[in-house]
Amino acid sequence: MLQPIPIPSQVNTQPIPPSIAAKLSSMRTRIEAFQDRWDQHRAEQFVAADYELVYQTLEWINRHQTQIGSRFLEWGCGFAAVACLADELKWNAHAIEAHADLIGQARKTIRTWPANVDLFDGNFLPGGAPELSLDPTLPSLGHGGQSAYDAWGLELDDFSLVYSYPWPGEDEFHEDVFDRYAAIGALLLMFIGPNEMRLVRKVRR
Ligand SMILES: C[S@@+](CC[C@H](N)C(=O)[O-])C[C@H]1O[C@@H](n2cnc3c(N)ncnc32)[C@H](O)[C@@H]1O
């Protein structure tokens, strides 16, 4: 089962190193330019999180939460900004994205940051996970890409921290997948919407 972990409300007042703030600022410019060309790529599932808040929360997790290992995974990474932030904070960063144009953008982010991120062009859902959903229209479903876990020779329970930005109404599905496949003690961090992040830990029933 998943145990909620309260994130202090003042986490968004934590300082962000100027070098990271500058990278996030240029990332925002690139994302806006990409979104202006929507008719060319139709990456309608991509919405960018508040990366400053995600950084502040990751940094807080680093200092205050027990972790079972160092592997980090961004589910549906878009431009892979969060995976790069995780690398900055010394996690062993991995990221998965299904959309071809976004994989290209993620590669560019990782190269120019520069960051050490294991990026995979494919599906973040473990085999069997779609069956946990009662709603076949959820945006995370229906991506036919190859399984990243098979390609890496890893399972979801090899990751100590997973991050996702679920579409509205999809958060429970992401939690159900994590609860089914993650290791006991692993953490799931979700960007829910403006100024709202959710952190849970998988614990024994
Ligand atoms: C709301 S965006 C979040 C992007 C980024 N993680 C962030 O926080 O800014 C969700 C992303 O997940 C990707 N995605 C959705 N379902 C997926 C799946 N099953 N496998 C891989 N990528 C997926 C979409 O293409 C989209 O880029």
The ligand as an SDF file (V2000), in Angstrom:
LIG
                    3D

 27 29  0  0  0  0  0  0  0  0999 V2000
    2.0940   15.8360  -18.8350 C   0  0  0  0  0  0  0  0  0  0  0  0
    3.5440   15.4110  -19.7760 S   0  0  0  0  0  0  0  0  0  0  0  0
    4.8070   15.5670  -18.5450 C   0  0  0  0  0  0  0  0  0  0  0  0
    6.2020   15.8240  -19.1100 C   0  0  0  0  0  0  0  0  0  0  0  0
    7.3300   15.9440  -18.0860 C   0  0  0  0  0  0  0  0  0  0  0  0
    7.4850   14.7130  -17.3300 N   0  0  0  0  0  0  0  0  0  0  0  0
    7.1130   17.0820  -17.1190 C   0  0  0  0  0  0  0  0  0  0  0  0
    6.9220   16.8240  -15.9160 O   0  0  0  0  0  0  0  0  0  0  0  0
    7.1410   18.2570  -17.5380 O   0  0  0  0  0  0  0  0  0  0  0  0
    3.3380   13.6000  -19.8980 C   0  0  0  0  0  0  0  0  0  0  0  0
    4.2850   12.9600  -20.8830 C   0  0  0  0  0  0  0  0  0  0  0  0
    4.1790   11.5430  -20.7750 O   0  0  0  0  0  0  0  0  0  0  0  0
    4.2910   10.9630  -22.0730 C   0  0  0  0  0  0  0  0  0  0  0  0
    3.6410    9.6350  -21.9660 N   0  0  0  0  0  0  0  0  0  0  0  0
    2.3440    9.4090  -21.6670 C   0  0  0  0  0  0  0  0  0  0  0  0
    2.1130    8.0760  -21.5710 N   0  0  0  0  0  0  0  0  0  0  0  0
    3.2930    7.4540  -21.8310 C   0  0  0  0  0  0  0  0  0  0  0  0
    3.7030    6.0840  -21.8480 C   0  0  0  0  0  0  0  0  0  0  0  0
    2.8410    5.0810  -21.5630 N   0  0  0  0  0  0  0  0  0  0  0  0
    5.0020    5.8160  -22.0960 N   0  0  0  0  0  0  0  0  0  0  0  0
    5.8830    6.8170  -22.3580 C   0  0  0  0  0  0  0  0  0  0  0  0
    5.5540    8.1280  -22.3550 N   0  0  0  0  0  0  0  0  0  0  0  0
    4.2750    8.4550  -22.0850 C   0  0  0  0  0  0  0  0  0  0  0  0
    3.6090   11.9720  -22.9880 C   0  0  0  0  0  0  0  0  0  0  0  0
    4.0280   11.8450  -24.3300 O   0  0  0  0  0  0  0  0  0  0  0  0
    4.0460   13.2970  -22.3440 C   0  0  0  0  0  0  0  0  0  0  0  0
    5.2630   13.7560  -22.8980 O   0  0  0  0  0  0  0  0  0  0  0  0
  1  2  1  0
  2  3  1  0
  2 10  1  0
  3  4  1  0
  4  5  1  0
  5  6  1  0
  5  7  1  0
  7  8  2  0
  7  9  1  0
 10 11  1  0
 11 12  1  0
 11 26  1  0
 12 13  1  0
 13 14  1  0
 13 24  1  0
 14 15  1  0
 14 23  1  0
 15 16  2  0
 16 17  1  0
 17 18  1  0
 17 23  2  0
 18 19  1  0
 18 20  2  0
 20 21  1  0
 21 22  2  0
 22 23  1  0
 24 25  1  0
 24 26  1  0
 26 27  1  0
M  CHG  2   2   1   9  -1
M  END
$$$$
